[in-house]
Amino acid sequence: MSNARVSGPVRIVGAGLLGTSIGLVLGRHGIDVSLVDSSPTAVALASQYGAGRPAAEGDTPKLIVVAVPPDVVADVVERELRDFPDAVVTDVTSVKGSILLDLQSRGVDLTRYVGSHPMAGRERGGAVSARADIFTGRSWVVCPRPDADSVAVNRVSDLAIDCGANLVEMSTADHDTAVALVSHVPQIVSSAIASSLIGAPDSSVELAGGGLRDMTRIASSDPGLWIQILSANAADVTVVLEDVRDRIDAVVTALRSGAPTAALADLLASGNTGVSRIPGKHGRSARFAHILVVIDDRPGQLAQLLADIGDLGVNMEDLRLEHSPGSAIGFAEVSVLPTAEESLVRELEARGWRIAGESQ
């Protein structure tokens, strides 16, 4: 018997990454999910994955999730509110203010509309990248307006909870300011760094390690989608981007002066302070010990390491892998609570593992 808070039927408009992932979660709860997309192929693929069934005439959804690109969200929300007068409608777009203003300018009755945004995603989009666990432990922002219907707000909030997310309520303005800082500007910075590699000689790029890969991971995101997102949140993005530019300009000036120590120390220390505020696993700020384990490049090594850590009863907070092409070894950076570090290092070494380094 399902313990879901949401009761179906649920209609999902947009069978991409988020829409299909939501369908997968709801399907596991036994909820009737219908799928709509401008691409019949996307609907067919999402249906084959188990995210729902193709929508049919006569469907009477209680909840409609709009998971389409930002430039068409307002059109789709308006249509769904009109065509299904008894349904609550939400969208999962990463910009909220401009969509709300667009809908209000059209005179749309928004009592059954509640904007929301799951802070989850992957570099690759589409149904092929969908996962039922993509929302687990992630923040899901719900943006209720003061005049919003309480039933509508609760229904959208229940969706977030059923998907395993941490429910967060914010105004649309606060949401857009926040995502400019933690999502939108990082995308620009990542793309800017990655673009600097275009003209670099192969001999330089081949030296790249984990640091550069971490910084540029999201640079492979869909340009078309991100142009829409950044344009829709231009004002908030500009404020954050100007702040980042000022910090970089200060360092550039100091480096050119020949006396960069103070400026560099200020930026690096500020960076240490800032990164410590990023929530760790389970949504809280945490400081972990990082143990660097040497992994031989042969089958079964990583699986054995994970099995050994499990046998020792240590909870692994995070895992990062680093391997350079052509190298006979790689590295697994295992993050654990500081109280577990000393004993884990000792026990792993006793089992024959080589520890390259560990740091607080």
Phi, psi and omega per residue, in radians:
M1 nan 2.334 -3.085
S2 -1.284 2.452 3.042
N3 -1.835 0.388 -3.117
A4 -1.167 2.549 3.070
R5 -1.461 -0.524 3.122
V6 -1.436 2.381 3.027
S7 -1.951 2.412 -3.097
G8 -1.410 -3.073 0.017
P9 -1.320 2.676 3.072
V10 -2.079 2.363 3.113
R11 -1.933 2.239 3.114
I12 -1.995 2.115 3.126
V13 -1.795 1.867 -3.081
G14 2.007 1.747 -3.092
A15 -1.699 0.898 3.074
G16 -1.689 -2.661 -3.091
L17 -1.011 -0.988 -3.064
L18 -1.253 -0.794 -3.126
G19 -1.039 -0.798 3.139
T20 -1.175 -0.676 3.117
S21 -1.096 -0.740 3.091
I22 -1.092 -0.747 3.108
G23 -1.052 -0.690 3.114
L24 -1.078 -0.747 3.130
V25 -1.113 -0.889 -3.095
L26 -1.118 -0.629 3.105
G27 -1.064 -0.641 3.115
R28 -1.169 -0.408 3.069
H29 -1.520 0.034 3.135
G30 1.357 0.318 -3.106
I31 -1.507 2.411 3.100
D32 -1.255 2.031 -3.118
V33 -2.080 2.218 3.038
S34 -1.891 2.538 -3.027
L35 -2.092 2.419 3.083
V36 -2.313 2.422 3.067
D37 -2.757 2.651 3.094
S38 -1.144 -0.326 3.113
S39 -1.846 1.954 3.065
P40 -1.015 -0.552 3.125
T41 -1.113 -0.711 3.123
A42 -1.104 -0.740 3.114
V43 -1.105 -0.760 -3.135
A44 -1.084 -0.753 -3.130
L45 -1.159 -0.804 3.130
A46 -1.083 -0.665 3.112
S47 -1.132 -0.736 3.119
Q48 -1.107 -0.561 3.102
Y49 -1.232 -0.328 -3.094
G50 1.708 0.349 -3.107
A51 -1.518 -0.079 -3.135
G52 2.625 -2.870 3.138
R53 -2.207 2.757 3.048
P54 -1.045 2.415 -3.142
A55 -1.092 2.607 -3.129
A56 -2.267 2.661 3.072
E57 -1.075 2.353 -3.105
G58 1.725 -0.104 3.057
D59 -1.058 2.465 3.128
T60 -2.236 1.297 -3.085
P61 -1.189 2.589 3.017
K62 -1.592 -0.482 -3.129
L63 -2.368 2.356 3.097
I64 -2.108 2.210 3.122
V65 -1.898 2.056 3.132
V66 -1.679 1.972 -3.090
A67 -2.190 1.139 -3.090
V68 -2.130 2.925 3.133
P69 -1.024 2.648 -3.054
P70 -0.959 -0.605 -3.025
D71 -1.265 -0.182 3.110
V72 -2.104 0.072 -3.089
V73 -1.040 -0.852 -3.091
A74 -1.041 -0.734 3.114
D75 -1.056 -0.784 -3.081
V76 -1.233 -0.747 3.114
V77 -1.046 -0.798 3.126
E78 -1.034 -0.763 -3.129
R79 -1.140 -0.759 -3.097
E80 -1.183 -0.675 3.073
L81 -1.085 -0.665 -3.128
R82 -1.267 -0.772 -3.031
D83 -1.361 -0.395 -3.115
F84 -2.249 1.391 -2.988
P85 -1.179 -0.160 3.130
D86 -1.872 0.044 -3.059
A87 -1.735 2.595 2.955
V88 -1.507 2.417 -3.106
V89 -2.107 2.310 3.004
T90 -2.274 2.775 2.983
D91 -2.163 2.763 -3.076
V92 -2.063 0.520 -3.118
T93 -1.333 2.661 -3.045
S94 -1.470 0.035 3.018
V95 -2.222 2.317 -3.031
K96 -1.978 -0.684 -3.002
G97 -1.089 -0.840 -3.085
S98 -1.154 -0.597 3.107
I99 -1.180 -0.765 3.125
L100 -1.082 -0.774 3.128
L101 -1.079 -0.700 3.119
D102 -1.075 -0.813 -3.138
L103 -1.129 -0.723 3.135
Q104 -1.133 -0.638 -3.136
S105 -1.162 -0.371 3.120
R106 -1.531 -0.124 -3.123
G107 1.314 0.433 -3.124
V108 -1.284 2.394 3.038
D109 -1.260 1.986 -3.006
L110 -1.851 0.310 -3.113
T111 -1.115 -0.459 -3.124
R112 -1.791 0.159 -3.138
Y113 -1.899 2.295 3.071
V114 -2.357 2.024 3.111
G115 -1.267 2.549 3.095
S116 -2.606 2.941 -3.095
H117 -2.747 1.846 3.019
P118 -1.315 2.228 -3.127
M119 -1.458 1.165 -3.110
A120 -2.536 2.636 3.126
G121 3.064 3.109 3.089
R122 -2.454 2.856 -3.134
E123 -1.131 -0.568 -3.124
R124 -1.774 2.343 -3.127
G125 -1.724 -2.980 3.093
G126 1.554 2.856 -3.127
A127 -1.050 -0.527 -3.106
V128 -1.108 -0.361 -3.124
S129 -1.725 -0.001 -3.050
A130 -1.167 2.562 3.086
R131 -2.525 2.492 3.138
A132 -1.251 -0.378 -3.088
D133 -1.731 0.193 -3.032
I134 -1.134 -0.433 -3.091
F135 -1.681 -0.175 -3.029
T136 -1.045 2.137 3.124
G137 1.316 0.010 3.131
R138 -1.577 2.723 3.046
S139 -1.293 2.476 3.037
W140 -2.241 1.905 -3.057
V141 -1.497 2.260 3.027
V142 -1.984 2.296 -3.037
C143 -2.027 1.362 3.138
P144 -1.345 2.400 3.042
R145 -1.458 2.766 3.140
P146 -0.992 -0.540 -3.106
D147 -1.686 0.201 -3.092
A148 -1.224 2.536 3.084
D149 -1.198 2.275 -3.069
S150 -1.109 -0.594 3.098
V151 -1.102 -0.723 3.127
A152 -1.116 -0.785 3.139
V153 -1.073 -0.782 -3.122
N154 -1.123 -0.656 -3.112
R155 -1.160 -0.723 3.118
V156 -1.225 -0.672 3.093
S157 -1.094 -0.696 3.108
D158 -1.090 -0.638 3.097
L159 -1.047 -0.811 -3.139
A160 -1.052 -0.760 -3.121
I161 -1.163 -0.747 3.117
D162 -1.070 -0.515 3.136
C163 -1.417 0.011 3.097
G164 1.476 0.216 -3.091
A165 -1.537 2.878 3.020
N166 -1.609 2.043 -3.060
L167 -1.289 2.268 3.101
V168 -2.291 2.273 3.069
E169 -1.815 2.273 3.121
M170 -2.549 2.743 2.985
S171 -1.277 2.811 3.118
T172 -1.060 -0.681 -3.121
A173 -1.141 -0.801 3.131
D174 -1.121 -0.670 3.111
H175 -1.053 -0.857 -3.072
D176 -1.155 -0.603 3.064
T177 -1.139 -0.738 -3.109
A178 -1.162 -0.812 -3.080
V179 -1.244 -0.430 3.025
A180 -1.044 -0.686 -3.109
L181 -1.332 -0.836 -2.960
V182 -1.666 -0.151 -3.089
S183 -2.340 -0.891 -2.968
H184 -1.295 -0.831 3.111
V185 -1.186 -0.692 3.032
P186 -0.960 -0.604 3.080
Q187 -1.107 -0.766 3.134
I188 -1.116 -0.797 -3.117
V189 -1.108 -0.760 3.120
S190 -1.056 -0.776 3.139
S191 -1.152 -0.646 3.133
A192 -1.128 -0.753 3.119
I193 -1.137 -0.772 -3.134
A194 -1.100 -0.652 -3.119
S195 -1.166 -0.431 3.120
S196 -1.227 -0.226 3.140
L197 -1.422 -0.255 -3.004
I198 -1.005 -0.809 -3.081
G199 -1.622 0.047 -3.100
A200 -1.333 2.555 3.100
P201 -1.156 2.620 -3.137
D202 -0.967 -0.642 -3.106
S203 -1.081 -0.506 3.094
S204 -1.373 -0.820 -3.089
V205 -1.105 -0.576 -3.126
E206 -1.151 -0.257 3.097
L207 -1.434 -0.098 -3.048
A208 -1.031 2.407 3.102
G209 -2.095 -2.766 -3.072
G210 -1.107 -0.584 -3.113
G211 -1.072 -0.847 3.136
L212 -1.163 -0.678 3.121
R213 -1.094 -0.715 3.109
D214 -1.086 -0.764 -3.088
M215 -1.176 -0.514 -3.013
T216 -1.916 0.110 -3.082
R217 -0.961 -0.797 -3.070
I218 -1.420 -0.046 3.121
A219 -1.187 -0.226 3.114
S220 -1.543 0.154 3.136
S221 -1.184 2.844 -3.074
D222 -1.154 1.991 -3.127
P223 -1.044 -0.721 -3.107
G224 -1.044 -0.758 3.126
L225 -1.161 -0.752 -3.069
W226 -1.253 -0.506 3.030
I227 -1.054 -0.738 3.118
Q228 -1.135 -0.793 -3.109
I229 -1.089 -0.877 -3.079
L230 -1.174 -0.634 3.106
S231 -1.172 -0.659 -3.114
A232 -1.249 -0.383 -3.136
N233 -2.065 0.592 -2.983
A234 -1.006 -0.742 -3.057
A235 -1.107 -0.855 -3.122
D236 -1.201 -0.664 3.120
V237 -1.103 -0.701 -3.124
T238 -1.080 -0.729 -3.138
V239 -1.054 -0.839 -3.122
V240 -1.182 -0.718 -3.111
L241 -1.119 -0.658 3.094
E242 -1.143 -0.635 3.100
D243 -1.138 -0.771 3.097
V244 -1.090 -0.744 3.129
R245 -1.053 -0.742 -3.135
D246 -1.076 -0.701 3.135
R247 -1.154 -0.722 3.121
I248 -1.196 -0.715 3.115
D249 -1.039 -0.670 3.140
A250 -1.109 -0.683 3.126
V251 -1.235 -0.720 3.114
V252 -1.039 -0.792 3.129
T253 -1.066 -0.748 -3.124
A254 -1.165 -0.718 3.122
L255 -1.096 -0.694 3.125
R256 -1.211 -0.446 -3.103
S257 -1.309 -0.326 -3.092
G258 1.520 -0.028 3.115
A259 -2.294 1.215 -2.995
P260 -1.541 -0.059 -2.945
T261 -0.962 -0.862 -3.061
A262 -1.117 -0.795 -3.123
A263 -1.140 -0.717 3.122
L264 -1.140 -0.760 3.136
A265 -1.069 -0.699 -3.140
D266 -1.121 -0.815 -3.120
L267 -1.149 -0.805 -3.093
L268 -1.165 -0.688 3.098
A269 -1.162 -0.708 3.092
S270 -1.103 -0.654 3.095
G271 -1.110 -0.714 3.078
N272 -1.039 -0.756 -3.140
T273 -1.162 -0.752 -3.116
G274 -1.139 -0.774 -3.084
V275 -1.160 -0.466 3.119
S276 -1.197 -0.269 3.140
R277 -1.544 -0.194 3.138
I278 -1.219 2.238 -3.115
P279 -1.043 2.431 3.058
G280 -1.618 -2.805 3.138
K281 -1.039 2.553 -3.098
H282 1.201 0.258 2.988
G283 1.346 0.337 3.107
R284 -2.159 2.685 3.075
S285 -1.235 2.308 -3.107
A286 -2.535 2.673 3.079
R287 -2.038 2.067 -3.051
F288 -1.901 2.785 2.962
A289 -1.570 2.436 -3.080
H290 -2.026 2.038 -3.087
I291 -1.888 2.158 -3.094
L292 -1.718 1.938 -3.084
V293 -1.826 2.316 3.104
V294 -1.365 2.261 -3.133
I295 -2.050 2.130 3.055
D296 -1.203 2.519 -3.106
D297 -1.436 1.282 3.065
R298 -2.614 2.702 -3.032
P299 -1.003 2.452 3.012
G300 1.561 -0.150 -3.071
Q301 -1.151 -0.840 -3.125
L302 -1.126 -0.745 3.123
A303 -1.043 -0.690 3.135
Q304 -1.163 -0.703 3.108
L305 -1.066 -0.816 -3.131
L306 -1.114 -0.670 3.110
A307 -1.122 -0.718 3.135
D308 -1.127 -0.747 3.116
I309 -1.088 -0.702 3.097
G310 -1.130 -0.727 3.121
D311 -1.059 -0.563 -3.121
L312 -1.402 -0.077 3.085
G313 1.278 0.433 -3.134
V314 -1.706 2.304 3.101
N315 -1.483 2.072 -3.141
M316 -1.506 2.094 -3.099
E317 -1.411 -0.523 3.134
D318 -2.823 2.784 3.114
L319 -2.485 2.301 3.074
R320 -2.263 2.454 -3.139
L321 -2.003 2.495 3.097
E322 -2.424 2.243 -3.132
H323 -2.641 2.247 3.099
S324 -1.659 2.351 3.133
P325 -0.950 2.340 3.114
G326 1.552 -0.189 -3.127
S327 -1.447 2.558 -3.132
A328 -1.444 -0.145 3.141
I329 -2.352 2.831 3.011
G330 -2.357 -3.085 -3.128
F331 -2.313 2.454 3.017
A332 -2.025 2.030 3.096
E333 -1.612 1.919 -3.085
V334 -1.749 2.158 3.140
S335 -1.797 2.214 3.137
V336 -2.392 2.934 3.041
L337 -1.132 2.517 -3.093
P338 -0.955 -0.562 -3.125
T339 -1.166 -0.343 -3.118
A340 -1.701 -0.139 -2.981
E341 -1.096 -0.939 -3.009
E342 -1.050 -0.809 -3.108
S343 -1.205 -0.619 3.140
L344 -1.162 -0.759 3.109
V345 -1.045 -0.800 -3.113
R346 -1.067 -0.804 -3.087
E347 -1.234 -0.654 3.113
L348 -1.152 -0.736 3.103
E349 -1.102 -0.635 3.113
A350 -1.137 -0.454 3.120
R351 -1.595 0.112 3.040
G352 1.685 0.089 3.127
W353 -1.412 2.505 3.090
R354 -1.671 2.234 -3.140
I355 -1.777 2.064 -3.106
A356 -1.456 -0.449 -3.135
G357 3.013 2.799 3.049
E358 -2.617 2.581 -3.101
S359 -2.604 2.702 3.102
Q360 -1.466 nan nan
